């Protein structure tokens, strides 16, 4: 089971003084945070599909989280083809859609997670209920359109969640991006 303590590393902001230095001090928390991220990646990889969906919603519903440990936990990436494949047998295909268009604290452009798409290997019958439970504490509307259930979330980095019995897609508000400096 993934705990709140396990998720804290997704919100660690590297101090600015450690971000741009080629020579000099390194963030004293970097090594410990790397271990925490690796532990979280393993927990995410081994989690149930139900828990994975809950975690994805939970970490983004209040503020933008660093998505990289989630990506590393479930994605096998081929650098030559630049293709993402699922490490998990319960996820048939996936796409983390990173886009440029946000500024880092000290200037330059960087990428943010615009949306995340998962296609399941088999239908997930409890997905609608799972999404509603994970969104507790947020105001949202639920509509059906072209075979999809669409949850539109108010006052959240999550703009909307679209589901079918075999797919899950979460859309993130670009304006919620936080530069964690990693």
C-alpha positions in Angstrom: 0.0 0.0 0.0 1.3 3.4 -0.9 1.2 5.9 1.9 1.1 9.7 2.1 4.7 9.6 3.3 5.7 7.7 0.1 4.0 10.4 -2.0 5.8 13.4 -0.3 8.7 13.1 -2.7 6.5 14.1 -5.6 6.3 17.6 -4.1 9.9 18.2 -3.2 11.1 21.5 -4.7 14.9 21.5 -5.3 16.2 24.8 -3.9 17.2 27.2 -6.7 20.8 27.4 -5.5 21.3 23.8 -6.4 19.7 23.9 -9.9 22.0 25.8 -12.1 25.4 25.2 -10.7 27.8 23.2 -12.7 30.4 23.3 -10.0 29.7 23.7 -6.3 27.3 22.3 -3.8 24.7 19.6 -4.5 21.3 19.4 -2.9 22.0 17.5 0.4 18.5 15.9 0.0 19.2 14.6 -3.6 20.5 11.1 -2.6 17.7 10.5 -0.1 15.1 11.7 -2.5 16.4 9.4 -5.2 16.0 6.5 -2.9 12.5 7.6 -2.1 11.6 8.0 -5.8 13.0 4.5 -6.5 10.9 3.1 -3.7 7.8 4.8 -4.9 8.4 3.6 -8.5 8.6 0.0 -7.2 5.4 0.5 -5.1 3.6 2.0 -8.2 4.7 -0.9 -10.4 3.5 -3.5 -7.9 0.2 -1.7 -7.0 -3.2 -2.9 -8.0 -4.7 -1.2 -11.0 -7.3 0.3 -8.6 -4.6 1.7 -6.4 -2.7 3.1 -9.4 -5.7 5.0 -10.7 -6.4 6.3 -7.2 -2.8 7.5 -6.8 -2.7 9.3 -10.1 -5.9 11.2 -9.2 -4.8 11.8 -5.7 -1.4 13.3 -6.5 -2.8 15.7 -9.0 -6.2 16.7 -7.6 -4.8 19.4 -5.2 -1.6 20.5 -6.9 0.7 19.5 -9.8 2.9 16.6 -8.8 6.3 15.7 -10.2 5.1 13.0 -12.7 8.4 11.3 -13.3 8.3 8.7 -10.6 4.9 7.6 -11.8 6.2 7.5 -15.4 9.3 5.5 -14.3 7.1 3.1 -12.3 5.0 1.9 -15.2 6.8 2.9 -18.4 9.5 1.0 -20.2 11.0 3.5 -22.6 12.9 2.7 -25.7 15.4 5.5 -26.4 16.0 4.5 -30.0 12.4 4.5 -31.0 11.2 6.9 -28.4 8.3 4.5 -27.7 6.6 4.1 -24.3 5.5 0.6 -23.4 3.9 -0.6 -20.3 5.9 -2.5 -17.7 2.6 -3.8 -16.3 0.6 -6.7 -17.7 -2.8 -5.0 -16.7 -2.0 -2.0 -18.9 -2.1 -2.8 -22.7 -0.8 0.6 -23.8 -0.1 4.1 -22.4 0.9 7.6 -23.2 2.3 10.3 -21.0 1.8 13.4 -23.1 4.6 15.8 -22.1 4.5 19.2 -23.8 6.6 22.3 -23.8 5.1 25.6 -22.9 5.8 26.3 -19.3 8.7 28.3 -17.8 11.1 27.1 -15.2 11.7 29.3 -12.1 15.0 30.7 -13.5 13.8 31.2 -17.1 13.9 28.6 -19.9 11.1 26.5 -21.3 10.4 23.0 -19.9 7.9 20.3 -20.3 4.8 19.6 -18.2 2.4 16.6 -18.2 -0.5 17.7 -20.3 -2.4 14.3 -20.1 -1.9 10.7 -19.3 -3.7 7.9 -21.1 -4.0 4.3 -20.0 -5.6 1.4 -22.0 -6.3 -1.6 -19.8 -5.7 -5.2 -20.9 -9.2 -6.2 -19.7 -12.2 -4.1 -18.8 -12.1 -2.4 -15.4 -15.7 -2.7 -14.2 -15.3 -0.5 -11.0 -13.5 2.4 -12.7 -16.3 4.8 -12.5 -16.7 4.2 -8.7 -12.9 4.3 -8.2 -12.7 7.8 -9.9 -15.6 9.2 -7.8 -14.0 8.0 -4.6 -10.6 9.4 -5.6 -12.2 12.7 -6.4 -13.8 13.0 -3.0 -13.3 16.5 -1.6 -13.5 18.1 -5.0 -16.5 19.4 -6.8 -17.0 17.7 -10.2 -19.6 17.1 -12.8 -20.1 13.8 -14.5 -21.4 13.5 -18.1 -21.6 10.8 -20.7 -20.6 11.6 -24.3 -19.9 9.2 -27.2 -19.4 6.2 -24.9 -17.1 8.0 -22.5 -17.8 9.2 -19.0 -16.3 12.6 -18.5 -15.6 14.0 -15.0 -14.9 17.8 -15.1 -13.2 18.8 -11.9 -13.5 22.3 -10.4 -10.6 24.2 -8.7 -8.0 21.5 -9.4 -4.9 20.9 -11.5 -7.1 18.1 -13.0 -9.2 19.6 -15.7 -11.1 16.5 -16.6 -10.9 12.7 -16.5 -12.3 10.6 -19.4 -13.0 6.9 -18.9 -14.5 3.9 -20.7 -14.5 0.4 -19.3 -11.0 -0.1 -20.9 -9.4 3.4 -20.8 -8.5 6.1 -18.4 -7.3 9.6 -19.4 -6.5 12.5 -17.1 -6.0 16.0 -18.4 -3.9 18.5 -16.4 -4.2 22.3 -16.3 -0.9 23.7 -17.7 -1.3 26.7 -15.4 -1.0 24.4 -12.4 2.6 23.5 -13.3 5.1 23.7 -10.5 8.8 23.8 -11.2 10.3 21.1 -8.9 13.7 21.7 -10.4 14.5 18.1 -11.3 
